[in-house]
Amino acid sequence: MTTKAISRKRDGFLISSDRSLLSLSAISEAFASDAMYWCKPMKRATLRLCLDNSFCLGLYIDRSASHPPALATPPAPEQI
């Protein structure tokens, strides 16, 4: 499933459909937590397949807002 990623920033947050920003390890940890009692952890390859065939939105803390423009590379957004 290939579509153009859409991203929006507001109030120090970033919401994006860019799959390259998703952290598989963070998603796996969330699936394994008691807070997500309705799902089970899955193998990394299975999770990747699910994400590749889904419309995904990630919520991130936008660290680029406080990033000085003189530095070449802004910090990566932190997945929430």
All heavy atoms as a GROMACS GRO file, in nm:
protein
  614
    1MET      N    1   0.085  -0.117   0.000
    1MET     CA    2   0.000   0.000   0.000
    1MET      C    3   0.090   0.123   0.000
    1MET      O    4   0.156   0.152   0.098
    1MET     CB    5  -0.088  -0.004   0.125
    1MET     CG    6  -0.188   0.103   0.134
    1MET     SD    7  -0.289   0.065   0.280
    1MET     CE    8  -0.409   0.186   0.268
    2THR      N    9   0.095   0.194  -0.107
    2THR     CA   10   0.179   0.313  -0.114
    2THR      C   11   0.092   0.436  -0.137
    2THR      O   12   0.016   0.443  -0.232
    2THR     CB   13   0.282   0.302  -0.229
    2THR    OG1   14   0.212   0.279  -0.350
    2THR    CG2   15   0.380   0.189  -0.202
    3THR      N   16   0.102   0.528  -0.046
    3THR     CA   17   0.033   0.656  -0.056
    3THR      C   18   0.127   0.763  -0.007
    3THR      O   19   0.221   0.736   0.067
    3THR     CB   20  -0.096   0.658   0.029
    3THR    OG1   21  -0.062   0.632   0.164
    3THR    CG2   22  -0.198   0.556  -0.019
    4LYS      N   23   0.101   0.886  -0.047
    4LYS     CA   24   0.182   0.997  -0.002
    4LYS      C   25   0.153   1.023   0.146
    4LYS      O   26   0.037   1.032   0.187
    4LYS     CB   27   0.150   1.122  -0.084
    4LYS     CG   28   0.232   1.240  -0.049
    4LYS     CD   29   0.196   1.360  -0.134
    4LYS     CE   30   0.275   1.480  -0.087
    4LYS     NZ   31   0.234   1.602  -0.156
    5ALA      N   32   0.258   1.034   0.224
    5ALA     CA   33   0.243   1.059   0.368
    5ALA      C   34   0.194   1.201   0.392
    5ALA      O   35   0.233   1.295   0.322
    5ALA     CB   36   0.375   1.037   0.440
    6ILE      N   37   0.108   1.215   0.491
    6ILE     CA   38   0.054   1.344   0.531
    6ILE      C   39   0.097   1.369   0.675
    6ILE      O   40   0.085   1.280   0.759
    6ILE     CB   41  -0.100   1.346   0.520
    6ILE    CG1   42  -0.142   1.320   0.376
    6ILE    CG2   43  -0.157   1.477   0.571
    6ILE    CD1   44  -0.290   1.294   0.360
    7SER      N   45   0.147   1.487   0.702
    7SER     CA   46   0.191   1.523   0.837
    7SER      C   47   0.140   1.661   0.873
    7SER      O   48   0.133   1.750   0.788
    7SER     CB   49   0.344   1.523   0.846
    7SER     OG   50   0.396   1.396   0.819
    8ARG      N   51   0.105   1.677   1.000
    8ARG     CA   52   0.062   1.806   1.052
    8ARG      C   53   0.125   1.829   1.188
    8ARG      O   54   0.132   1.738   1.270
    8ARG     CB   55  -0.091   1.813   1.067
    8ARG     CG   56  -0.168   1.799   0.937
    8ARG     CD   57  -0.152   1.924   0.850
    8ARG     NE   58  -0.230   1.914   0.730
    8ARG     CZ   59  -0.185   1.874   0.612
    8ARG    NH1   60  -0.060   1.837   0.599
    8ARG    NH2   61  -0.263   1.871   0.507
    9LYS      N   62   0.168   1.953   1.213
    9LYS     CA   63   0.227   1.991   1.342
    9LYS      C   64   0.136   2.092   1.410
    9LYS      O   65   0.078   2.178   1.345
    9LYS     CB   66   0.364   2.056   1.321
    9LYS     CG   67   0.467   1.963   1.265
    9LYS     CD   68   0.600   2.035   1.246
    9LYS     CE   69   0.704   1.941   1.189
    9LYS     NZ   70   0.835   2.007   1.179
   10ARG      N   71   0.125   2.076   1.543
   10ARG     CA   72   0.047   2.173   1.620
   10ARG      C   73   0.079   2.157   1.768
   10ARG      O   74   0.085   2.046   1.820
   10ARG     CB   75  -0.102   2.150   1.599
   10ARG     CG   76  -0.188   2.251   1.668
   10ARG     CD   77  -0.331   2.237   1.630
   10ARG     NE   78  -0.408   2.332   1.707
   10ARG     CZ   79  -0.538   2.341   1.700
   10ARG    NH1   80  -0.606   2.262   1.621
   10ARG    NH2   81  -0.602   2.429   1.773
   11ASP      N   82   0.101   2.270   1.833
   11ASP     CA   83   0.121   2.275   1.978
   11ASP      C   84   0.227   2.178   2.027
   11ASP      O   85   0.211   2.114   2.131
   11ASP     CB   86  -0.011   2.248   2.051
   11ASP     CG   87  -0.118   2.352   2.019
   11ASP    OD1   88  -0.081   2.469   1.994
   11ASP    OD2   89  -0.237   2.316   2.018
   12GLY      N   90   0.337   2.164   1.952
   12GLY     CA   91   0.446   2.078   1.994
   12GLY      C   92   0.428   1.931   1.962
   12GLY      O   93   0.507   1.847   2.006
   13PHE      N   94   0.324   1.898   1.884
   13PHE     CA   95   0.300   1.759   1.846
   13PHE      C   96   0.301   1.746   1.695
   13PHE      O   97   0.278   1.842   1.622
   13PHE     CB   98   0.165   1.710   1.899
   13PHE     CG   99   0.160   1.701   2.048
   13PHE    CD1  100   0.107   1.803   2.124
   13PHE    CD2  101   0.211   1.589   2.113
   13PHE    CE1  102   0.102   1.796   2.262
   13PHE    CE2  103   0.207   1.580   2.251
   13PHE     CZ  104   0.153   1.684   2.326
   14LEU      N  105   0.327   1.627   1.650
   14LEU     CA  106   0.324   1.592   1.508
   14LEU      C  107   0.236   1.470   1.493
   14LEU      O  108   0.250   1.372   1.569
   14LEU     CB  109   0.466   1.560   1.459
   14LEU     CG  110   0.480   1.492   1.323
   14LEU    CD1  111   0.442   1.589   1.211
   14LEU    CD2  112   0.621   1.441   1.303
   15ILE      N  113   0.142   1.474   1.400
   15ILE     CA  114   0.065   1.356   1.364
   15ILE      C  115   0.097   1.329   1.218
   15ILE      O  116   0.100   1.421   1.136
   15ILE     CB  117  -0.086   1.374   1.388
   15ILE    CG1  118  -0.158   1.241   1.368
   15ILE    CG2  119  -0.146   1.484   1.305
   15ILE    CD1  120  -0.300   1.237   1.419
   16SER      N  121   0.130   1.204   1.187
   16SER     CA  122   0.178   1.174   1.053
   16SER      C  123   0.137   1.034   1.010
   16SER      O  124   0.127   0.941   1.090
   16SER     CB  125   0.331   1.184   1.050
   16SER     OG  126   0.379   1.154   0.921
   17SER      N  127   0.115   1.020   0.879
   17SER     CA  128   0.089   0.889   0.820
   17SER      C  129   0.218   0.830   0.761
   17SER      O  130   0.213   0.727   0.694
   17SER     CB  131  -0.019   0.899   0.712
   17SER     OG  132   0.025   0.982   0.606
   18ASP      N  133   0.332   0.892   0.788
   18ASP     CA  134   0.461   0.845   0.739
   18ASP      C  135   0.504   0.719   0.816
   18ASP      O  136   0.540   0.726   0.934
   18ASP     CB  137   0.566   0.955   0.754
   18ASP     CG  138   0.701   0.919   0.696
   18ASP    OD1  139   0.723   0.801   0.662
   18ASP    OD2  140   0.785   1.010   0.686
   19ARG      N  141   0.499   0.604   0.751
   19ARG     CA  142   0.531   0.477   0.817
   19ARG      C  143   0.678   0.468   0.860
   19ARG      O  144   0.710   0.394   0.952
   19ARG     CB  145   0.499   0.360   0.726
   19ARG     CG  146   0.353   0.328   0.719
   19ARG     CD  147   0.333   0.196   0.644
   19ARG     NE  148   0.194   0.182   0.609
   19ARG     CZ  149   0.142   0.224   0.495
   19ARG    NH1  150   0.218   0.282   0.405
   19ARG    NH2  151   0.015   0.209   0.470
   20SER      N  152   0.764   0.544   0.796
   20SER     CA  153   0.907   0.538   0.832
   20SER      C  154   0.932   0.594   0.971
   20SER      O  155   1.036   0.568   1.031
   20SER     CB  156   0.992   0.611   0.728
   20SER     OG  157   0.973   0.751   0.736
   21LEU      N  158   0.838   0.671   1.025
   21LEU     CA  159   0.853   0.726   1.159
   21LEU      C  160   0.806   0.630   1.268
   21LEU      O  161   0.838   0.647   1.385
   21LEU     CB  162   0.774   0.857   1.171
   21LEU     CG  163   0.816   0.972   1.082
   21LEU    CD1  164   0.721   1.090   1.099
   21LEU    CD2  165   0.959   1.012   1.111
   22LEU      N  166   0.731   0.528   1.230
   22LEU     CA  167   0.678   0.433   1.328
   22LEU      C  168   0.790   0.348   1.388
   22LEU      O  169   0.877   0.300   1.317
   22LEU     CB  170   0.574   0.341   1.264
   22LEU     CG  171   0.446   0.407   1.216
   22LEU    CD1  172   0.362   0.307   1.136
   22LEU    CD2  173   0.367   0.463   1.333
   23SER      N  174   0.785   0.330   1.516
   23SER     CA  175   0.882   0.246   1.586
   23SER      C  176   0.821   0.109   1.610
   23SER      O  177   0.728   0.095   1.690
   23SER     CB  178   0.919   0.311   1.720
   23SER     OG  179   0.988   0.218   1.801
   24LEU      N  180   0.871   0.008   1.539
   24LEU     CA  181   0.818  -0.128   1.556
   24LEU      C  182   0.837  -0.178   1.698
   24LEU      O  183   0.749  -0.244   1.754
   24LEU     CB  184   0.885  -0.225   1.458
   24LEU     CG  185   0.850  -0.207   1.311
   24LEU    CD1  186   0.923  -0.311   1.226
   24LEU    CD2  187   0.701  -0.216   1.288
   25SER      N  188   0.948  -0.141   1.759
   25SER     CA  189   0.972  -0.187   1.896
   25SER      C  190   0.874  -0.122   1.993
   25SER      O  191   0.823  -0.188   2.084
   25SER     CB  192   1.117  -0.161   1.939
   25SER     OG  193   1.148  -0.025   1.931
   26ALA      N  194   0.842   0.006   1.975
   26ALA     CA  195   0.745   0.073   2.061
   26ALA      C  196   0.605   0.014   2.043
   26ALA      O  197   0.532  -0.006   2.140
   26ALA     CB  198   0.743   0.223   2.034
   27ILE      N  199   0.570  -0.017   1.920
   27ILE     CA  200   0.439  -0.077   1.893
   27ILE      C  201   0.432  -0.217   1.953
   27ILE      O  202   0.332  -0.254   2.016
   27ILE     CB  203   0.410  -0.080   1.742
   27ILE    CG1  204   0.399   0.064   1.689
   27ILE    CG2  205   0.284  -0.160   1.711
   27ILE    CD1  206   0.400   0.076   1.538
   28SER      N  207   0.538  -0.295   1.938
   28SER     CA  208   0.543  -0.429   1.997
   28SER      C  209   0.531  -0.423   2.149
   28SER      O  210   0.459  -0.503   2.209
   28SER     CB  211   0.673  -0.500   1.959
   28SER     OG  212   0.676  -0.529   1.822
   29GLU      N  213   0.603  -0.329   2.210
   29GLU     CA  214   0.594  -0.313   2.356
   29GLU      C  215   0.452  -0.276   2.399
   29GLU      O  216   0.403  -0.327   2.500
   29GLU     CB  217   0.692  -0.206   2.403
   29GLU     CG  218   0.836  -0.250   2.403
   29GLU     CD  219   0.930  -0.138   2.446
   29GLU    OE1  220   0.888  -0.053   2.528
   29GLU    OE2  221   1.044  -0.135   2.398
   30ALA      N  222   0.388  -0.189   2.322
   30ALA     CA  223   0.250  -0.150   2.355
   30ALA      C  224   0.157  -0.270   2.345
   30ALA      O  225   0.072  -0.290   2.432
   30ALA     CB  226   0.204  -0.037   2.262
   31PHE      N  227   0.172  -0.350   2.240
   31PHE     CA  228   0.087  -0.469   2.223
   31PHE      C  229   0.108  -0.569   2.336
   31PHE      O  230   0.017  -0.642   2.371
   31PHE     CB  231   0.115  -0.536   2.090
   31PHE     CG  232   0.050  -0.470   1.970
   31PHE    CD1  233  -0.017  -0.349   1.982
   31PHE    CD2  234   0.058  -0.528   1.846
   31PHE    CE1  235  -0.076  -0.289   1.873
   31PHE    CE2  236  -0.002  -0.469   1.735
   31PHE     CZ  237  -0.069  -0.348   1.748
   32ALA      N  238   0.226  -0.572   2.392
   32ALA     CA  239   0.257  -0.667   2.500
   32ALA      C  240   0.215  -0.615   2.638
   32ALA      O  241   0.217  -0.689   2.735
   32ALA     CB  242   0.406  -0.698   2.500
   33SER      N  243   0.175  -0.488   2.645
   33SER     CA  244   0.143  -0.429   2.776
   33SER      C  245   0.000  -0.465   2.819
   33SER      O  246  -0.086  -0.498   2.737
   33SER     CB  247   0.157  -0.277   2.771
   33SER     OG  248   0.051  -0.220   2.698
   34ASP      N  249  -0.023  -0.455   2.948
   34ASP     CA  250  -0.157  -0.480   3.004
   34ASP      C  251  -0.258  -0.374   2.958
   34ASP      O  252  -0.378  -0.400   2.958
   34ASP     CB  253  -0.151  -0.483   3.156
   34ASP     CG  254  -0.078  -0.605   3.209
   34ASP    OD1  255  -0.068  -0.706   3.136
   34ASP    OD2  256  -0.032  -0.601   3.325
   35ALA      N  257  -0.210  -0.257   2.922
   35ALA     CA  258  -0.299  -0.150   2.878
   35ALA      C  259  -0.372  -0.187   2.749
   35ALA      O  260  -0.480  -0.137   2.722
   35ALA     CB  261  -0.221  -0.020   2.859
   36MET      N  262  -0.311  -0.272   2.668
   36MET     CA  263  -0.374  -0.317   2.543
   36MET      C  264  -0.413  -0.463   2.557
   36MET      O  265  -0.363  -0.551   2.488
   36MET     CB  266  -0.279  -0.295   2.425
   36MET     CG  267  -0.246  -0.149   2.402
   36MET     SD  268  -0.148  -0.122   2.256
   36MET     CE  269  -0.271  -0.063   2.145
   37TYR      N  270  -0.504  -0.488   2.650
   37TYR     CA  271  -0.545  -0.624   2.684
   37TYR      C  272  -0.615  -0.696   2.568
   37TYR      O  273  -0.623  -0.817   2.567
   37TYR     CB  274  -0.636  -0.622   2.807
   37TYR     CG  275  -0.761  -0.539   2.788
   37TYR    CD1  276  -0.875  -0.596   2.734
   37TYR    CD2  277  -0.763  -0.405   2.823
   37TYR    CE1  278  -0.990  -0.520   2.715
   37TYR    CE2  279  -0.876  -0.329   2.805
   37TYR     CZ  280  -0.990  -0.387   2.750
   37TYR     OH  281  -1.101  -0.311   2.732
   38TRP      N  282  -0.665  -0.622   2.469
   38TRP     CA  283  -0.740  -0.681   2.359
   38TRP      C  284  -0.651  -0.732   2.246
   38TRP      O  285  -0.700  -0.790   2.150
   38TRP     CB  286  -0.841  -0.582   2.303
   38TRP     CG  287  -0.775  -0.459   2.245
   38TRP    CD1  288  -0.730  -0.442   2.118
   38TRP    CD2  289  -0.744  -0.338   2.314
   38TRP    NE1  290  -0.674  -0.318   2.103
   38TRP    CE2  291  -0.681  -0.252   2.223
   38TRP    CE3  292  -0.764  -0.294   2.444
   38TRP    CZ2  293  -0.639  -0.125   2.257
   38TRP    CZ3  294  -0.722  -0.167   2.477
   38TRP    CH2  295  -0.660  -0.084   2.385
   39CYS      N  296  -0.521  -0.710   2.255
   39CYS     CA  297  -0.431  -0.758   2.149
   39CYS      C  298  -0.316  -0.836   2.210
   39CYS      O  299  -0.291  -0.831   2.329
   39CYS     CB  300  -0.381  -0.643   2.063
   39CYS     SG  301  -0.283  -0.523   2.152
   40LYS      N  302  -0.247  -0.906   2.125
   40LYS     CA  303  -0.133  -0.988   2.166
   40LYS      C  304  -0.010  -0.944   2.088
   40LYS      O  305  -0.020  -0.896   1.974
   40LYS     CB  306  -0.159  -1.136   2.137
   40LYS     CG  307  -0.281  -1.192   2.207
   40LYS     CD  308  -0.252  -1.215   2.351
   40LYS     CE  309  -0.371  -1.282   2.419
   40LYS     NZ  310  -0.383  -1.254   2.554
   41PRO      N  311   0.108  -0.962   2.146
   41PRO     CA  312   0.231  -0.933   2.072
   41PRO      C  313   0.239  -1.023   1.949
   41PRO      O  314   0.184  -1.132   1.948
   41PRO     CB  315   0.343  -0.966   2.170
   41PRO     CG  316   0.280  -0.981   2.303
   41PRO     CD  317   0.136  -1.011   2.281
   42MET      N  318   0.306  -0.976   1.846
   42MET     CA  319   0.325  -1.057   1.725
   42MET      C  320   0.469  -1.048   1.679
   42MET      O  321   0.543  -0.959   1.721
   42MET     CB  322   0.228  -1.014   1.616
   42MET     CG  323   0.234  -0.869   1.576
   42MET     SD  324   0.113  -0.821   1.450
   42MET     CE  325  -0.034  -0.799   1.547
   43LYS      N  326   0.505  -1.142   1.595
   43LYS     CA  327   0.641  -1.142   1.540
   43LYS      C  328   0.663  -1.014   1.461
   43LYS      O  329   0.570  -0.958   1.403
   43LYS     CB  330   0.662  -1.263   1.451
   43LYS     CG  331   0.657  -1.393   1.524
   43LYS     CD  332   0.676  -1.509   1.428
   43LYS     CE  333   0.660  -1.640   1.503
   43LYS     NZ  334   0.666  -1.754   1.413
   44ARG      N  335   0.788  -0.970   1.457
   44ARG     CA  336   0.823  -0.845   1.388
   44ARG      C  337   0.779  -0.847   1.241
   44ARG      O  338   0.726  -0.749   1.190
   44ARG     CB  339   0.973  -0.821   1.401
   44ARG     CG  340   1.017  -0.683   1.359
   44ARG     CD  341   1.165  -0.663   1.391
   44ARG     NE  342   1.207  -0.531   1.361
   44ARG     CZ  343   1.206  -0.428   1.446
   44ARG    NH1  344   1.162  -0.446   1.567
   44ARG    NH2  345   1.248  -0.309   1.410
   45ALA      N  346   0.801  -0.958   1.172
   45ALA     CA  347   0.763  -0.968   1.030
   45ALA      C  348   0.612  -0.957   1.012
   45ALA      O  349   0.564  -0.894   0.918
   45ALA     CB  350   0.815  -1.099   0.971
   46THR      N  351   0.536  -1.017   1.104
   46THR     CA  352   0.390  -1.010   1.098
   46THR      C  353   0.342  -0.867   1.124
   46THR      O  354   0.253  -0.816   1.055
   46THR     CB  355   0.327  -1.106   1.200
   46THR    OG1  356   0.377  -1.238   1.177
   46THR    CG2  357   0.176  -1.106   1.191
   47LEU      N  358   0.404  -0.802   1.222
   47LEU     CA  359   0.370  -0.663   1.253
   47LEU      C  360   0.400  -0.574   1.134
   47LEU      O  361   0.319  -0.489   1.096
   47LEU     CB  362   0.446  -0.616   1.377
   47LEU     CG  363   0.422  -0.472   1.420
   47LEU    CD1  364   0.274  -0.445   1.446
   47LEU    CD2  365   0.505  -0.439   1.542
   48ARG      N  366   0.515  -0.592   1.072
   48ARG     CA  367   0.552  -0.512   0.953
   48ARG      C  368   0.450  -0.533   0.842
   48ARG      O  369   0.406  -0.439   0.776
   48ARG     CB  370   0.693  -0.552   0.907
   48ARG     CG  371   0.737  -0.497   0.774
   48ARG     CD  372   0.732  -0.347   0.755
   48ARG     NE  373   0.807  -0.272   0.851
   48ARG     CZ  374   0.781  -0.144   0.880
   48ARG    NH1  375   0.685  -0.079   0.819
   48ARG    NH2  376   0.851  -0.080   0.968
   49LEU      N  377   0.408  -0.657   0.820
   49LEU     CA  378   0.308  -0.688   0.716
   49LEU      C  379   0.176  -0.618   0.747
   49LEU      O  380   0.113  -0.560   0.659
   49LEU     CB  381   0.289  -0.839   0.706
   49LEU     CG  382   0.192  -0.888   0.599
   49LEU    CD1  383   0.243  -0.851   0.460
   49LEU    CD2  384   0.174  -1.038   0.611
   50CYS      N  385   0.134  -0.622   0.873
   50CYS     CA  386   0.011  -0.554   0.914
   50CYS      C  387   0.020  -0.404   0.889
   50CYS      O  388  -0.073  -0.343   0.836
   50CYS     CB  389  -0.018  -0.580   1.061
   50CYS     SG  390  -0.070  -0.746   1.099
   51LEU      N  391   0.130  -0.343   0.928
   51LEU     CA  392   0.147  -0.199   0.910
   51LEU      C  393   0.156  -0.161   0.763
   51LEU      O  394   0.102  -0.058   0.722
   51LEU     CB  395   0.272  -0.150   0.984
   51LEU     CG  396   0.267  -0.160   1.136
   51LEU    CD1  397   0.401  -0.121   1.196
   51LEU    CD2  398   0.154  -0.078   1.194
   52ASP      N  399   0.223  -0.245   0.683
   52ASP     CA  400   0.237  -0.216   0.540
   52ASP      C  401   0.104  -0.221   0.467
   52ASP      O  402   0.090  -0.164   0.360
   52ASP     CB  403   0.335  -0.314   0.475
   52ASP     CG  404   0.480  -0.283   0.511
   52ASP    OD1  405   0.507  -0.173   0.562
   52ASP    OD2  406   0.566  -0.371   0.488
   53ASN      N  407   0.006  -0.290   0.524
   53ASN     CA  408  -0.124  -0.305   0.460
   53ASN      C  409  -0.235  -0.231   0.536
   53ASN      O  410  -0.351  -0.267   0.527
   53ASN     CB  411  -0.159  -0.453   0.445
   53ASN     CG  412  -0.070  -0.518   0.342
   53ASN    OD1  413  -0.087  -0.496   0.223
   53ASN    ND2  414   0.027  -0.594   0.387
   54SER      N  415  -0.196  -0.130   0.612
   54SER     CA  416  -0.291  -0.053   0.691
   54SER      C  417  -0.267   0.096   0.671
   54SER      O  418  -0.158   0.137   0.632
   54SER     CB  419  -0.274  -0.084   0.840
   54SER     OG  420  -0.294  -0.220   0.866
   55PHE      N  421  -0.369   0.175   0.696
   55PHE     CA  422  -0.351   0.319   0.703
   55PHE      C  423  -0.312   0.350   0.846
   55PHE      O  424  -0.389   0.325   0.940
   55PHE     CB  425  -0.479   0.394   0.665
   55PHE     CG  426  -0.463   0.543   0.675
   55PHE    CD1  427  -0.390   0.612   0.580
   55PHE    CD2  428  -0.519   0.613   0.780
   55PHE    CE1  429  -0.373   0.750   0.590
   55PHE    CE2  430  -0.503   0.750   0.791
   55PHE     CZ  431  -0.430   0.818   0.695
   56CYS      N  432  -0.192   0.399   0.866
   56CYS     CA  433  -0.138   0.420   1.001
   56CYS      C  434  -0.121   0.569   1.028
   56CYS      O  435  -0.079   0.645   0.941
   56CYS     CB  436  -0.002   0.353   1.014
   56CYS     SG  437  -0.004   0.177   0.981
   57LEU      N  438  -0.150   0.608   1.151
   57LEU     CA  439  -0.122   0.742   1.199
   57LEU      C  440  -0.038   0.728   1.325
   57LEU      O  441  -0.068   0.647   1.412
   57LEU     CB  442  -0.250   0.818   1.233
   57LEU     CG  443  -0.337   0.858   1.116
   57LEU    CD1  444  -0.467   0.919   1.166
   57LEU    CD2  445  -0.265   0.956   1.025
   58GLY      N  446   0.068   0.805   1.331
   58GLY     CA  447   0.151   0.808   1.450
   58GLY      C  448   0.142   0.944   1.515
   58GLY      O  449   0.129   1.046   1.448
   59LEU      N  450   0.150   0.945   1.647
   59LEU     CA  451   0.151   1.070   1.724
   59LEU      C  452   0.288   1.083   1.787
   59LEU      O  453   0.337   0.990   1.849
   59LEU     CB  454   0.041   1.068   1.831
   59LEU     CG  455   0.032   1.192   1.919
   59LEU    CD1  456  -0.001   1.316   1.836
   59LEU    CD2  457  -0.071   1.172   2.029
   60TYR      N  458   0.348   1.200   1.771
   60TYR     CA  459   0.486   1.222   1.813
   60TYR      C  460   0.500   1.357   1.884
   60TYR      O  461   0.423   1.449   1.859
   60TYR     CB  462   0.580   1.224   1.691
   60TYR     CG  463   0.560   1.107   1.599
   60TYR    CD1  464   0.469   1.112   1.495
   60TYR    CD2  465   0.631   0.990   1.618
   60TYR    CE1  466   0.449   1.004   1.412
   60TYR    CE2  467   0.613   0.881   1.535
   60TYR     CZ  468   0.521   0.888   1.432
   60TYR     OH  469   0.501   0.780   1.351
   61ILE      N  470   0.599   1.366   1.970
   61ILE     CA  471   0.640   1.494   2.025
   61ILE      C  472   0.732   1.557   1.922
   61ILE      O  473   0.830   1.496   1.879
   61ILE     CB  474   0.713   1.477   2.160
   61ILE    CG1  475   0.617   1.415   2.263
   61ILE    CG2  476   0.768   1.610   2.209
   61ILE    CD1  477   0.684   1.377   2.392
   62ASP      N  478   0.700   1.677   1.879
   62ASP     CA  479   0.778   1.746   1.776
   62ASP      C  480   0.893   1.823   1.840
   62ASP      O  481   0.873   1.927   1.899
   62ASP     CB  482   0.688   1.840   1.697
   62ASP     CG  483   0.763   1.914   1.588
   62ASP    OD1  484   0.869   1.866   1.545
   62ASP    OD2  485   0.714   2.020   1.546
   63ARG      N  486   1.011   1.768   1.831
   63ARG     CA  487   1.130   1.831   1.890
   63ARG      C  488   1.191   1.937   1.797
   63ARG      O  489   1.276   2.014   1.840
   63ARG     CB  490   1.235   1.725   1.921
   63ARG     CG  491   1.182   1.615   2.012
   63ARG     CD  492   1.249   1.622   2.145
   63ARG     NE  493   1.207   1.512   2.230
   63ARG     CZ  494   1.130   1.528   2.336
   63ARG    NH1  495   1.088   1.646   2.369
   63ARG    NH2  496   1.096   1.425   2.411
   64SER      N  497   1.148   1.943   1.672
   64SER     CA  498   1.206   2.040   1.579
   64SER      C  499   1.166   2.184   1.611
   64SER      O  500   1.234   2.277   1.572
   64SER     CB  501   1.166   2.006   1.435
   64SER     OG  502   1.028   2.027   1.415
   65ALA      N  503   1.057   2.203   1.684
   65ALA     CA  504   1.013   2.339   1.719
   65ALA      C  505   1.116   2.411   1.806
   65ALA      O  506   1.133   2.531   1.796
   65ALA     CB  507   0.879   2.332   1.790
   66SER      N  508   1.186   2.336   1.891
   66SER     CA  509   1.286   2.397   1.979
   66SER      C  510   1.428   2.380   1.924
   66SER      O  511   1.525   2.410   1.992
   66SER     CB  512   1.278   2.332   2.118
   66SER     OG  513   1.304   2.193   2.108
   67HIS      N  514   1.438   2.334   1.800
   67HIS     CA  515   1.567   2.307   1.736
   67HIS      C  516   1.626   2.435   1.676
   67HIS      O  517   1.561   2.500   1.595
   67HIS     CB  518   1.546   2.202   1.626
   67HIS     CG  519   1.666   2.173   1.545
   67HIS    ND1  520   1.776   2.112   1.597
   67HIS    CD2  521   1.694   2.198   1.415
   67HIS    CE1  522   1.866   2.098   1.501
   67HIS    NE2  523   1.820   2.150   1.391
   68PRO      N  524   1.747   2.472   1.716
   68PRO     CA  525   1.809   2.592   1.656
   68PRO      C  526   1.835   2.571   1.508
   68PRO      O  527   1.886   2.466   1.468
   68PRO     CB  528   1.942   2.605   1.732
   68PRO     CG  529   1.935   2.512   1.846
   68PRO     CD  530   1.830   2.411   1.817
   69PRO      N  531   1.798   2.665   1.422
   69PRO     CA  532   1.815   2.649   1.278
   69PRO      C  533   1.960   2.634   1.234
   69PRO      O  534   1.986   2.584   1.124
   69PRO     CB  535   1.752   2.774   1.219
   69PRO     CG  536   1.721   2.864   1.331
   69PRO     CD  537   1.737   2.790   1.459
   70ALA      N  538   2.056   2.674   1.316
   70ALA     CA  539   2.197   2.664   1.278
   70ALA      C  540   2.246   2.520   1.272
   70ALA      O  541   2.342   2.489   1.202
   70ALA     CB  542   2.283   2.743   1.376
   71LEU      N  543   2.180   2.430   1.345
   71LEU     CA  544   2.221   2.290   1.341
   71LEU      C  545   2.165   2.222   1.217
   71LEU      O  546   2.052   2.246   1.176
   71LEU     CB  547   2.173   2.216   1.467
   71LEU     CG  548   2.230   2.269   1.600
   71LEU    CD1  549   2.168   2.194   1.716
   71LEU    CD2  550   2.381   2.253   1.603
   72ALA      N  551   2.245   2.136   1.158
   72ALA     CA  552   2.210   2.076   1.029
   72ALA      C  553   2.092   1.980   1.037
   72ALA      O  554   2.003   1.982   0.953
   72ALA     CB  555   2.331   2.005   0.971
   73THR      N  556   2.089   1.894   1.137
   73THR     CA  557   1.987   1.790   1.143
   73THR      C  558   1.896   1.809   1.265
   73THR      O  559   1.944   1.803   1.378
   73THR     CB  560   2.053   1.651   1.152
   73THR    OG1  561   2.147   1.638   1.046
   73THR    CG2  562   1.950   1.540   1.143
   74PRO      N  563   1.768   1.832   1.240
   74PRO     CA  564   1.677   1.844   1.355
   74PRO      C  565   1.660   1.707   1.422
   74PRO      O  566   1.675   1.604   1.359
   74PRO     CB  567   1.547   1.892   1.293
   74PRO     CG  568   1.554   1.852   1.150
   74PRO     CD  569   1.700   1.849   1.114
   75PRO      N  570   1.627   1.706   1.549
   75PRO     CA  571   1.608   1.578   1.619
   75PRO      C  572   1.485   1.504   1.564
   75PRO      O  573   1.390   1.567   1.517
   75PRO     CB  574   1.587   1.618   1.764
   75PRO     CG  575   1.545   1.760   1.760
   75PRO     CD  576   1.604   1.819   1.635
   76ALA      N  577   1.490   1.373   1.567
   76ALA     CA  578   1.379   1.292   1.521
   76ALA      C  579   1.261   1.309   1.617
   76ALA      O  580   1.280   1.329   1.736
   76ALA     CB  581   1.419   1.145   1.515
   77PRO      N  582   1.138   1.303   1.564
   77PRO     CA  583   1.023   1.312   1.653
   77PRO      C  584   1.017   1.190   1.744
   77PRO      O  585   1.060   1.081   1.706
   77PRO     CB  586   0.904   1.317   1.558
   77PRO     CG  587   0.953   1.264   1.429
   77PRO     CD  588   1.100   1.287   1.424
   78GLU      N  589   0.965   1.209   1.864
   78GLU     CA  590   0.955   1.100   1.961
   78GLU      C  591   0.814   1.043   1.958
   78GLU      O  592   0.716   1.114   1.980
   78GLU     CB  593   0.986   1.154   2.100
   78GLU     CG  594   0.974   1.049   2.209
   78GLU     CD  595   0.996   1.110   2.347
   78GLU    OE1  596   1.063   1.213   2.358
   78GLU    OE2  597   0.944   1.050   2.443
   79GLN      N  598   0.802   0.914   1.926
   79GLN     CA  599   0.672   0.849   1.920
   79GLN      C  600   0.610   0.840   2.058
   79GLN      O  601   0.675   0.807   2.154
   79GLN     CB  602   0.684   0.709   1.860
   79GLN     CG  603   0.552   0.641   1.836
   79GLN     CD  604   0.566   0.515   1.755
   79GLN    OE1  605   0.655   0.502   1.673
   79GLN    NE2  606   0.478   0.420   1.776
   80ILE      N  607   0.483   0.874   2.066
   80ILE     CA  608   0.409   0.866   2.192
   80ILE      C  609   0.334   0.734   2.195
   80ILE      O  610   0.274   0.693   2.104
   80ILE     CB  611   0.310   0.983   2.207
   80ILE    CG1  612   0.387   1.114   2.209
   80ILE    CG2  613   0.225   0.968   2.330
   80ILE    CD1  614   0.301   1.236   2.212
   0.00000   0.00000   0.00000
